[in-house]
């Protein structure tokens, strides 16, 4: 009997409950993992499933008899009918799929009806956000036995498609940090070190690689962010931009960037006051692949929460959003620099210096800490410390920072091999002795 026949003869809600009662020891855990009482539109079956779930979670024996004892004799006839209408539990997965699809369709229809009756645009926007969040939920968790795991492994290894990692546009960083879609990344730095300019440069580079990127700015105005980006990409001095005194060369570069701009899906949004729910809604509406948040401590939470509680909740919500939507979230964070030691020097920043909450340390797949090579000299090189990297090694990258062009480049190494015209050779006499190597 095919799926259409089953759905014609047996209501999916009845079939799921019947399968559960026929083989509770085998199926209870798997069904309880994916099905919730609210998936049942029939109030009787919803109550029966809720009671069965309660029995299961208490680790008591689950069968038709104990279920009736739990809910009362008034339900005994319904339980008998459910068992009569479900002759086998072999197709429980199909029943569950029909149940979940039907529950989703019911919720969508209810939201559609509520949308037509919305009293204000704000009510309508809230309902749309709810609908988008519902539709963005990823499929359930997958499970494989070891044989299947090995088969999947060889399939992936034989697939010629290269890994889809984000390209930051800084070669030394790309080699060290491999970021996949759906990751949560934290960049920490003290004020005035250049974390916003650095993140704008990364956002531009990632967008130039074909990803839709939005930079949510909680602190910097749209114009200031735009000026920093144009100084970087159009080779313009930031001081000249602020003075509205750009050269013909810069104007040509800016015009060239304007022609490319349609192929670079980078968006910058002023975000003061936006909650995590607002960020989620804007990310869904904009269909962004990567979002930057400048910075996480400025995302508002509930008014009664402390700063610690707010940042903790924000970190957890951003991590969940990244996983559920498949969006890479890059959150900038303030730090609390360590106190100098007795010698007047302080150690380099570590991930533990992220301000307000240790939850950021737990949630992030990668943590990059930007520090000054010489903490007393803001003109010194920047050291980008890879202090957490779930999919790679730790380490650091030295960067030169050009503040006039808001540009970071990999620092030139000292002790490089000299050019060929500076290399000298000395001829050794051939006296028949063996060479010393």
C-alpha positions, 0 to 999 in steps of 0.5 A: 500500500503506497503513501497515498493509500495510507493517508486516505485510510489513516489520519496521520495523527492517528497513525503516529499514536498507533505506531507509538503504542504498538512498538513503544520500546523501539519507537518512543525515543525516535518519535518523541525526538521529532514530534511535539504535542502542538503538531496535533490539531485534534485536541484528543490526540494532542492530549493523548500524545502529551500524556504519552510523552510525560510517561516516557520522560518519567521512564515509566512503562508506556503502553495502551493500558498505562496511557489510559490509566494516566489520562482517564477511562474517558479516553479508553474508546479513542485509544482502542480505535487508534490501535484498530486503525493502525495495523502496523508500525512499519511505516511510522516514518511516513506517518511522522512526515505527514504529521509534521507537514500537516502541522506546518501547513496548518501553522502557515494557514493560521499565520496567513489568516492572522496576516490578513487581519493584522491591525497595523504594519508592525503587527504584519511585520512581526507575523512575517518574521514568525513565518520566515523563522518557521520556514527557515528551520533546517531538516532534522538531525541525521544519523548514520551507522559506521558503514554508512559514515565510511561510504559518505566519507569516500563519496565526499573525498571523490567529489571534485567540488572544492571545499566552500570556505569563506575567503577573507581576502588576506592570504595568511588568514585564509590559510589558517582559518577555514570558515564554513557556512553557518559558523559563528566567528568573534573578532575582539580588539580594544578601541581605536585599534582598527577592528571596524576598518578591518571588518569592513575590509573583510566584508568587502572582500567576502562580498567581492567573492560573490557572497551577499554580505551585510555589515550591521553597524551599531556604533558607526554612521552609514556615511563613516562606514562608507568613507572607510570602505571607499578609502580602502577600495578607491585608494583615497586618503580618508583625510581627503575624503573628510575634507571633500578634496579628492584627486582626479585619480581617486575620482577615476578609481571611485567611478571604476568601483561604481561600475563594479558595485552591482557585482559586489553585494555588500550592504551597510546598515545603521543598526542602533536599537536592533534586537537579535530578532530584528537581525534575524528578520533583516538577514532573512529578508535580505537573503544574506550569506554573511553578516557582520555585527559591530559590535555584540555588546551594543545589541540590546536585550531585555531591559531588566537584564544585566549586561552580562545576561544580555551578552550571554543571551545575544551570543547564544541567539547569534550562534543558533541563528547561524546554525539554523539559517546557514548564515555566517555570523561575524560579531565584533567584540570589545575587550578588557585589556590586561593590566601591565605587569611590574615591568610596565608591559602587558601580555598580548590579548587572549580570548578570555579578555572578551568583555562581558560574557564567557558565553562568546568563548563557548559559542564561537567556532573561531575567535580572532583577537587583534592587538598592537604589536607594541601596546604603547604605540598605535602606529605599530603593526597589528597582530591578529591572534587566532585564539580559537579555531575548531577546524584548524591550528592556532597561531598569529598573523602580523598585519601592516595598517595604513590608517589613511586608506583604512587598509590592512595587509600582511606584514612583510617578513624580516630576513627575506631572501635577498634579490638575485643581484645581491647574492654572491658565490664563492668558488671553492678549489677542487682538491679531491676532498669530499664536499662537507655536505 
